[in-house]
Amino acid sequence: MPYFQRVLIANRGEIAVRVIRACRELGLETVAVYSEADSNARHVQMADRAVLIGPPPPRESYLRAEAILEAARQTQAQAIHPGYGFLSEREAFAQAVLDAGLVWIGPPPRAIELMGVKTAARALMQEAGVPIVPGYQDDAAELDDLLHAAEKIGLPLMVKAAGGGGGKGIRIVRHLNDLAEALRSAQNEARSAFNDPRLFLERYVERGRHIEVQVLADAHGNTVHLFERECSAQRRHQKIIEETPSPLLTPELRQQMGRAAVAAARAVGYVNAGTVEFIATEQGEFFFLEMNTRLQVEHPITELVTGLDLVKLQLRIAQGEPLPFQQDDLRQQGHAIEARLYAEDPRNGFLPSIGKLERFIPPTGPGLRVDSGVQSGDSITIHYDPMIAKLIVYDRTREAAIERLRQALRETVILGTTTNIDFLQALLAHPLFIEGRVHTAFIDAHLDELMPPTLPVPPLALLIAALDEAQQRLGESAAGAAADSDLHSPWGQTDGWRIT
C-alpha cells in the first residue's frame, strides 16, 4: 500500500497554496517548486521546503518534468501532486513520477491518455453508453469528407481539437462556406497549443448549458459522483462564474447525469478526483464533452455544498485508503457560487493587466472563502495566468448566495492593476443570470450590456493610495537624511580609514 509523508506540489499560485493547506491538516510535509519570478511567492513562503527549478517562462520551469523530478529527489519527497494546468494532464509525466518510485496523486496514466484525446474519448464513451454529441471523426479525412460530414451533422457545428482543452482549437461554423477557414485556423491553433493538429466535428448545441459532474474513485472499486457544477457563464470557452446546484437540473436529470459520469469514470479505470463535462439543453438532453483528469479550478463550490475536502480525499486515495462513504451517503445542501477575479481589462478586450499589486485586501465574512496565491506587493507578470483570487460564497438559497457574492466583490480592495470586478458585478446583476437562464453563448451575445461604464475611483482607494505615497516619501526623506548625515560623519568616509 502506498505511503508518503512528504509531498511535492508541481504547481504554483492558489492551487499550490490550497494543496499545502490540505497537507498541513493531514500532518504531511510539503515541498514547493518555483521559478525565478516566484522566489517570494506565497506558496514558496508557506511550504516546508522550496526548490528553484528555472527561469520565469513555464517551458523553462513549471513544464520541465525532469527539473521537478530532480527537486523531488533532492528533497526526498515521496509523492507529487500536480494541481491543475501545467503537467497535470500529461500521461508521460504521471508515468515518469511512477517510474521514479514516487506516488502520483492523480489518476492512472492510462486513464489520462484515454481521456486526453477527445476523439478516442468520444468512442470510448459511446461504448460505455454515455450520450455523445453527434459528430464526425477521422484522422485521415480530407476537406471533402469533412464538408460531406458537416452536411449530415447539420449546422451550426463545432470544429474541435482532438488533443486539447481549455477552449483552444475550437471554432463555431454557421455556414458551410466558412468551414475551410475554420478548419485551417483551428488546426494551426491546435498544433501550436497541443502539438497535435488533429480535428473533429461536433454538432453545436445552441443555447447549451455547460454542466460538469465531479467524480471520485478509490483503488478499491468505489466510484461516486459529488453532484454537478454549472459553468455556463463563460467567455470564449473560458469559465468566469460557476455554481452548484445548477438552476437547470431537475432531480431526475441530476441523477441521470451523475450515473453517466460514474460510467465514464469506470470505463477508463479511473482513480482519484476527476470531472466529467457535459453540454445540456433546456429540453433535458445532455451529451458528453470531455473528462478533465485532474482537480478543477472550481472544486471549492462542490466542497461547500457537500461538506467534503476534495484535496484531502485526493491525498487519502493516493495513500491507498478507501473512500469513507458510498453514493447514498452524499447530499447537496445550500447553494455555492465561485467568481474568478482576474487582473484584466474588460474594456480592452480582457487583456491581462500586468504590473505590481500595490494593495490586495480580500473580503471577509460568514459564508465566504477566498482562495488566492498572491498578496500585496506581488506582481502580475506576462508569464502566468493573471488570476488574483477565487471568491467563493455559500448560503441557503441561490438568491442569497448571489447577493453575498456581490457584497464580497464590493468589499474587495485592489490597487495597482485593472480588474474584472465591475464586469462580474454586471454579470451577477443581469436579469437572465438572476433567473438562472445563462447559456454558454450568453456573455458574448450580451457583452455590451455587461460592460460597465467607467466610474470614478472610490474615495477609499484614493485614501489608501495617498497614504502609500506619503509613507514612501517619508521613507525616502529618512533615507536621504541618513545618507547626508553619513557624509558629514567620520563613520561615513569611504577612503579606507576610520577613527579609532
Sequence and secondary structure as in RCSB ss.txt:
>XXXX:A:sequence
MPYFQRVLIANRGEIAVRVIRACRELGLETVAVYSEADSNARHVQMADRAVLIGPPPPRESYLRAEAILEAARQT
QAQAIHPGYGFLSEREAFAQAVLDAGLVWIGPPPRAIELMGVKTAARALMQEAGVPIVPGYQDDAAELDDLLHAA
EKIGLPLMVKAAGGGGGKGIRIVRHLNDLAEALRSAQNEARSAFNDPRLFLERYVERGRHIEVQVLADAHGNTVH
LFERECSAQRRHQKIIEETPSPLLTPELRQQMGRAAVAAARAVGYVNAGTVEFIATEQGEFFFLEMNTRLQVEHP
ITELVTGLDLVKLQLRIAQGEPLPFQQDDLRQQGHAIEARLYAEDPRNGFLPSIGKLERFIPPTGPGLRVDSGVQ
SGDSITIHYDPMIAKLIVYDRTREAAIERLRQALRETVILGTTTNIDFLQALLAHPLFIEGRVHTAFIDAHLDEL
MPPTLPVPPLALLIAALDEAQQRLGESAAGAAADSDLHSPWGQTDGWRIT
>XXXX:A:secstr
    SEEEE   HHHHHHHHHHHHHTT EEEEEEEGGGTT HHHHHSSEEEEEE SSGGGTTT HHHHHHHHHHH
T  EEE  SSTTTT HHHHHHHHHTT EESSS HHHHHHHHSHHHHHHHHHHTT  B  EE  TT  HHHHHHHH
HHH SSEEEEETT  TTTTEEEESSGGGHHHHHHHHHHHHHHHHS   EEEEE  TT EEEEEEEEE TTS EEE
EEEEEEEEEETTEEEEEEES SS  HHHHHHHHHHHHHHHHHTT  EEEEEEEEE TTS EEEEEEE S  TTHH
HHHHHH   HHHHHHHHHTT   S  GGG    SEEEEEEEESEEGGGTTEE  EE  EEE    TTEEEEES  
TT EE SSS  EEEEEEEEESSHHHHHHHHHHHHHH EEESS  SHHHHHHHHHSHHHHTT   TTHHHHTHHHH
S       HHHHHHHHHHHHHHHHHHHHHHHHHHHHHTSGGG  SS    
